[in-house]
C-alpha cells in the first residue's frame, strides 16, 4: 500500500491518504485534535515564505533560526505522537528515502469562511524542507481545496478535497495554496520534515 503512495508522490508531488490508511490510531488522532483545539492561536496575514494568508495559527514547534518547541504544555502531547518511529518510517517510505528524517516545524491552521493560504513554496521558509505533512481535522466546510501546481507549469494543478483524519504528504518543491473557504472552518495540523536539523539555512543564504 505504501508503495502506491510513494508512486503518487513521485508522479504528482503529493499523495492523499484516506483515514483508513493513515499511520495514526484513532486515539492518537483524537489527542492531536484536542491539542490543536486548545493551543493558543494567533492571526497570520503573511506566511513564513512571504505569502499572503488569512488564518489563525497555533504553534507547537517553530523554525525561525532553528527548530524550537513552544507552547510546551501542548507540544508535550503532540511531538511524541508525530515523532513516533512508525510515523517517521511511513513518511520515509512515501518519500523513498533512507536518510534519517527530523520534524522541523509543527503548527495548527484554522481557516474560516472567506479565508485562505496564499500561493507559496515551502522551501522559501527553509531550503531544507523535504515534505509538508497535513492531517485534516475539520470536515464541515466548503472550498478550502489543497491546490498543488506543477513546478514547470503553473497553469496545471491538482486539487485535493481533504476529508476528516486524512493525511497529505506534499513535496516542498511544488508550489501550492489553500483556496478560499466558502463555508465552515477548515482545520489541519501541519508538520514539515527534513534530513537537516541544525540552523535554518535560509538565514545563511541571505
Backbone torsions as a table, in degrees:
resi	resn	phi	psi	omega
1	UNK	NA	-44.0	-179.1
2	UNK	-62.0	-32.7	179.2
3	UNK	-61.2	-35.6	176.8
4	UNK	-62.2	-42.1	179.0
5	UNK	-66.9	-38.9	177.5
6	UNK	-60.6	-43.6	-179.6
7	UNK	-66.0	-39.8	176.4
8	UNK	-64.2	-41.1	179.1
9	UNK	-61.7	-43.4	179.6
10	UNK	-67.2	-37.6	-176.4
11	UNK	-75.1	-44.5	-171.0
12	UNK	-112.1	-4.8	-175.8
13	UNK	77.7	-0.9	-177.6
14	UNK	-154.0	142.6	169.0
15	UNK	-127.6	142.2	-179.6
16	UNK	-108.7	126.5	-173.3
17	UNK	-121.9	118.1	-178.6
18	UNK	-73.5	163.3	-172.1
19	UNK	-53.0	-40.8	-175.3
20	UNK	-66.6	-13.2	-178.4
21	UNK	-114.0	0.1	179.8
22	UNK	-72.8	154.7	-176.4
23	UNK	-84.0	9.9	-179.6
24	UNK	-99.9	147.0	171.7
25	UNK	-80.5	164.2	176.3
26	UNK	-60.9	-37.5	179.0
27	UNK	-64.3	-42.4	178.8
28	UNK	-65.0	-42.8	178.5
29	UNK	-62.6	-40.6	177.8
30	UNK	-62.7	-41.2	178.9
31	UNK	-66.3	-42.9	177.8
32	UNK	-61.7	-43.4	-178.8
33	UNK	-63.2	-40.6	179.6
34	UNK	-65.0	-42.3	178.7
35	UNK	-64.5	-37.3	177.2
36	UNK	-65.7	-35.8	179.0
37	UNK	-68.3	-36.6	-171.5
38	UNK	-93.3	-22.7	-175.5
39	UNK	-63.7	143.2	177.0
40	UNK	-59.2	144.2	-176.8
41	UNK	-115.4	155.9	171.3
42	UNK	-135.0	150.1	179.9
43	UNK	-87.3	134.2	-175.8
44	UNK	-123.1	128.3	177.0
45	UNK	-111.5	-19.8	176.7
46	UNK	-132.0	124.2	-176.7
47	UNK	-81.3	176.2	-178.5
48	UNK	-63.6	-25.7	178.8
49	UNK	-93.5	7.7	179.3
50	UNK	86.0	4.6	-178.4
51	UNK	-78.1	151.3	175.4
52	UNK	-74.4	130.8	180.0
53	UNK	-130.4	171.7	174.8
54	UNK	-158.4	81.5	-174.6
55	UNK	-159.0	167.3	173.7
56	UNK	-100.8	139.4	-175.6
57	UNK	-127.8	132.6	171.3
58	UNK	-112.7	129.1	-170.9
59	UNK	-107.6	136.7	175.5
60	UNK	-113.0	-36.5	176.4
61	UNK	-146.0	123.9	-180.0
62	UNK	-99.4	169.0	-179.3
63	UNK	-147.5	68.1	179.5
64	UNK	-87.8	-67.2	172.5
65	UNK	-95.3	-37.4	175.9
66	UNK	-160.1	166.1	-179.5
67	UNK	-58.8	135.2	-178.2
68	UNK	-144.9	125.0	176.7
69	UNK	-70.7	134.2	175.9
70	UNK	-131.1	166.9	-178.4
71	UNK	46.5	56.9	-167.4
72	UNK	-58.3	-33.2	178.8
73	UNK	-54.3	-36.6	-177.8
74	UNK	-92.9	-37.6	179.5
75	UNK	-63.7	-30.0	179.8
76	UNK	-62.6	-21.8	176.2
77	UNK	-92.2	-43.1	-173.0
78	UNK	-70.8	-47.9	-171.3
79	UNK	-63.4	-44.2	179.0
80	UNK	-61.3	-31.4	177.9
81	UNK	-68.6	-47.7	-177.0
82	UNK	-69.2	-34.5	-175.6
83	UNK	-88.0	2.6	178.3
84	UNK	-57.0	143.7	-175.5
85	UNK	-58.0	-36.8	-178.4
86	UNK	-65.8	-34.7	179.7
87	UNK	-70.8	-48.5	-177.9
88	UNK	-65.8	-35.2	177.3
89	UNK	-65.5	-40.4	177.8
90	UNK	-60.6	-45.7	-178.7
91	UNK	-66.7	-39.8	177.2
92	UNK	-59.7	-39.5	178.6
93	UNK	-65.7	-41.6	178.5
94	UNK	-63.6	-41.5	-179.4
95	UNK	-79.4	-9.6	-179.1
96	UNK	55.4	53.0	179.2
97	UNK	-131.4	149.8	175.0
98	UNK	-103.2	-3.3	-178.8
99	UNK	-70.4	150.7	175.2
100	UNK	-69.3	132.0	-179.1
101	UNK	-106.2	147.7	177.2
102	UNK	-125.8	151.4	171.8
103	UNK	-94.5	122.8	-176.1
104	UNK	-100.2	-31.8	-176.5
105	UNK	-146.6	140.0	-180.0
106	UNK	-138.9	128.8	178.5
107	UNK	-152.9	156.4	175.2
108	UNK	-102.6	130.9	177.7
109	UNK	-113.6	128.1	175.5
110	UNK	-122.8	116.1	-175.2
111	UNK	-113.2	113.8	-178.4
112	UNK	-87.3	177.1	179.6
113	UNK	-53.3	135.9	-179.8
114	UNK	71.1	10.6	179.4
115	UNK	-109.4	170.0	-169.0
116	UNK	-165.1	173.2	166.4
117	UNK	-121.0	125.9	-173.6
118	UNK	-73.7	164.5	178.7
119	UNK	-57.6	129.9	-179.3
120	UNK	-164.7	169.5	173.0
121	UNK	-114.6	127.7	-178.8
122	UNK	-66.1	-27.3	179.3
123	UNK	-68.3	-13.2	174.2
124	UNK	-73.4	-21.7	172.3
125	UNK	-77.4	-42.2	176.8
126	UNK	-156.5	120.1	-177.5
127	UNK	-64.1	-10.8	-179.9
128	UNK	-94.3	-3.1	176.7
129	UNK	-63.9	131.8	177.7
130	UNK	-97.8	-48.2	-176.6
131	UNK	-148.9	147.3	171.0
132	UNK	-101.4	132.2	179.2
133	UNK	-113.4	125.1	-171.9
134	UNK	-122.7	115.2	175.1
135	UNK	-96.7	124.1	-177.6
136	UNK	-90.5	131.2	175.9
137	UNK	-109.3	-51.0	-179.7
138	UNK	-66.1	143.0	177.8
139	UNK	-130.5	-22.5	-176.5
140	UNK	-91.0	69.9	179.5
141	UNK	-150.2	159.4	173.8
142	UNK	-123.9	152.8	-172.9
143	UNK	76.8	-149.9	176.7
144	UNK	59.8	40.5	179.9
145	UNK	-76.4	140.1	173.0
146	UNK	-84.5	107.8	-171.7
147	UNK	-108.1	120.1	-178.2
148	UNK	-112.5	125.4	-177.4
149	UNK	-96.7	151.6	172.4
150	UNK	-72.2	128.9	-178.1
151	UNK	-57.6	-32.9	-176.8
152	UNK	-89.5	-7.2	-176.9
153	UNK	-157.2	100.7	-177.2
154	UNK	-74.1	-2.4	174.6
155	UNK	-84.5	-8.2	179.9
156	UNK	-113.7	130.3	-179.1
157	UNK	-152.4	164.3	175.1
158	UNK	-122.7	132.5	177.6
159	UNK	-100.4	137.6	177.3
160	UNK	-121.3	121.3	172.5
161	UNK	-93.8	110.6	-168.5
162	UNK	-90.7	121.2	177.7
163	UNK	-81.5	164.3	179.7
164	UNK	-59.1	133.6	177.8
165	UNK	66.2	17.7	171.6
166	UNK	-82.1	166.7	179.5
167	UNK	-131.6	132.7	171.6
168	UNK	-111.9	135.4	170.8
169	UNK	-116.6	119.6	-169.3
170	UNK	-128.4	128.1	-179.7
171	UNK	-64.7	128.1	-175.2
172	UNK	-73.9	-3.7	174.2
173	UNK	-87.0	-6.7	-178.9
174	UNK	-99.3	124.8	175.9
175	UNK	-62.7	147.3	179.7
176	UNK	-157.8	171.1	177.5
177	UNK	-157.5	169.0	168.7
178	UNK	-116.2	118.5	-176.4
179	UNK	-67.2	165.2	-176.4
180	UNK	-57.9	133.9	174.1
181	UNK	-76.6	126.7	-176.0
182	UNK	-92.4	-32.8	177.1
183	UNK	-148.9	149.6	174.9
184	UNK	78.5	-155.3	-175.9
185	UNK	-139.6	127.3	-179.6
186	UNK	-98.9	119.7	-174.4
187	UNK	-122.9	129.9	-178.4
188	UNK	-151.7	150.8	174.4
189	UNK	-104.8	127.7	-175.4
190	UNK	-120.0	131.5	172.0
191	UNK	-135.2	144.4	-173.6
192	UNK	-110.3	129.7	-178.6
193	UNK	-107.6	150.2	-178.1
194	UNK	-152.7	160.8	171.9
195	UNK	-99.1	12.1	179.8
196	UNK	-126.6	126.2	-175.0
197	UNK	-121.8	11.3	-179.8
198	UNK	-91.8	-152.3	-176.0
199	UNK	-58.1	149.2	178.0
200	UNK	-65.6	116.2	-174.9
201	UNK	-72.5	-10.1	173.6
202	UNK	-60.7	-35.5	-178.1
203	UNK	-67.4	-43.5	-179.1
204	UNK	-72.9	-19.7	-179.9
205	UNK	-80.3	-20.0	-177.3
206	UNK	-86.5	NA	NA
